[in-house]
Amino acid sequence: MSFKIGMKVHGTVTSIQPYGVFLDIGEHMQGLIHISECQTGFVDDLYKIFRVGQTVSALIIDIDEYSGKISLSTRSTDVNLEILRRPKSFRPKRIHYWTDYRLNIGFTSLARAKGGWMRDAQNFFS
């Protein structure tokens, strides 16, 4: 069975660390549920949510192609899975921010304006 992003998997908790929970998801593969992906909101103690040997349903949110590490999430099972299943060729509309390079905005123009600001401040406090 090849794993893909967006797949739901069932695994057994093999280890609980301060930074996340390791799951055995079969085929001699392990996945990590990072502490930020365990549940919505602040998680102070993973031992309150998981225990070793517990069966957990999780969603594959990332697979590192180089190392083969699988990132899992139990809080993302509620989100719209179509976001994760979009083809990689999908490109959202680009937003163009236009600027005028002739405005000469930068540190040199700020340094020139500093003298005027100082005069204004002195006049204000006098």
C-alpha positions as CSV (number, residue, x, y, z in Angstrom):
1,M,0.0,0.0,0.0
2,S,1.5,3.3,-1.0
3,F,0.7,6.3,1.2
4,K,-0.5,9.6,-0.3
5,I,-1.2,13.0,1.2
6,G,-4.9,13.2,2.2
7,M,-5.3,9.5,3.1
8,K,-6.8,8.5,6.4
9,V,-4.8,5.9,8.2
10,H,-5.3,3.9,11.4
11,G,-2.3,3.3,13.5
12,T,-1.2,2.2,16.9
13,V,0.6,4.6,19.3
14,T,4.2,3.3,19.8
15,S,5.8,6.2,21.6
16,I,4.9,9.5,23.2
17,Q,7.5,12.3,23.2
18,P,7.3,15.9,24.4
19,Y,7.1,17.1,20.8
20,G,4.6,14.5,19.4
21,V,3.2,11.0,19.1
22,F,4.6,8.2,16.9
23,L,2.2,5.9,15.2
24,D,2.8,2.5,13.6
25,I,0.8,2.7,10.4
26,G,1.7,-0.6,9.0
27,E,4.2,-1.9,6.4
28,H,7.0,-1.1,8.8
29,M,6.2,2.6,8.6
30,Q,5.9,5.1,11.3
31,G,4.3,8.5,11.3
32,L,4.5,11.4,13.6
33,I,1.7,13.5,14.9
34,H,3.3,16.7,16.0
35,I,2.0,18.3,19.2
36,S,0.5,21.2,17.1
37,E,-1.5,18.7,15.1
38,C,-2.9,16.6,17.9
39,Q,-6.0,18.8,18.6
40,T,-7.2,22.3,18.1
41,G,-6.1,24.6,20.9
42,F,-3.3,24.4,23.4
43,V,-2.0,20.9,24.4
44,D,-0.1,20.9,27.7
45,D,0.3,17.1,28.1
46,L,0.1,14.5,25.4
47,Y,-0.4,11.7,28.0
48,K,-3.9,13.1,28.7
49,I,-4.9,12.6,25.0
50,F,-3.0,9.4,24.0
51,R,-1.6,6.3,25.6
52,V,0.8,3.7,24.2
53,G,-1.1,0.9,22.4
54,Q,-4.1,3.1,21.6
55,T,-5.5,2.8,18.0
56,V,-5.8,6.3,16.4
57,S,-7.3,7.5,13.2
58,A,-5.2,10.2,11.5
59,L,-4.8,12.1,8.3
60,I,-1.5,12.2,6.2
61,I,-0.7,15.8,5.8
62,D,2.8,15.5,4.4
63,I,5.3,13.0,3.1
64,D,9.0,14.0,2.9
65,E,10.2,12.6,-0.4
66,Y,13.8,12.5,0.6
67,S,13.6,10.9,4.0
68,G,10.2,9.2,3.6
69,K,9.0,10.6,6.9
70,I,5.2,10.8,7.2
71,S,3.5,13.7,9.0
72,L,0.1,13.0,10.5
73,S,-2.7,15.0,12.0
74,T,-5.7,14.1,14.2
75,R,-7.0,17.7,14.2
76,S,-7.2,18.0,10.4
77,T,-9.6,15.1,10.0
78,D,-12.4,17.7,10.3
79,V,-11.2,20.0,7.5
80,N,-12.1,19.9,3.9
81,L,-9.9,17.2,2.4
82,E,-10.2,18.7,-1.1
83,I,-7.6,21.3,0.0
84,L,-5.1,18.6,0.5
85,R,-6.1,16.7,-2.6
86,R,-5.7,19.6,-5.1
87,P,-3.4,18.8,-7.9
88,K,0.1,20.3,-7.7
89,S,-0.5,22.1,-10.9
90,F,-3.3,24.2,-9.2
91,R,-2.2,27.8,-9.0
92,P,-4.4,30.4,-7.1
93,K,-4.8,33.8,-8.7
94,R,-1.8,35.9,-8.3
95,I,-2.3,39.3,-6.7
96,H,-0.1,42.0,-8.2
97,Y,1.1,44.8,-6.0
98,W,2.2,47.7,-8.2
99,T,4.7,50.2,-7.1
100,D,6.4,53.2,-8.6
101,Y,10.2,52.9,-8.4
102,R,10.6,56.6,-9.2
103,L,9.3,57.5,-5.7
104,N,12.8,57.1,-4.3
105,I,11.5,55.7,-1.0
106,G,14.3,54.1,1.1
107,F,16.8,54.8,3.8
108,T,18.4,57.7,2.0
109,S,15.2,59.6,1.6
110,L,14.3,58.9,5.2
111,A,17.6,60.3,6.3
112,R,17.0,63.5,4.3
113,A,13.5,63.8,5.9
114,K,14.8,63.3,9.4
115,G,16.0,66.9,9.6
116,G,12.5,68.2,8.9
117,W,11.0,65.9,11.5
118,M,13.4,67.1,14.1
119,R,12.6,70.8,13.4
120,D,8.9,69.9,13.6
121,A,9.4,68.2,16.9
122,Q,11.3,71.2,18.3
123,N,8.7,73.6,17.2
124,F,5.9,71.4,18.7
125,F,7.6,71.2,22.1
126,S,8.6,74.9,22.2
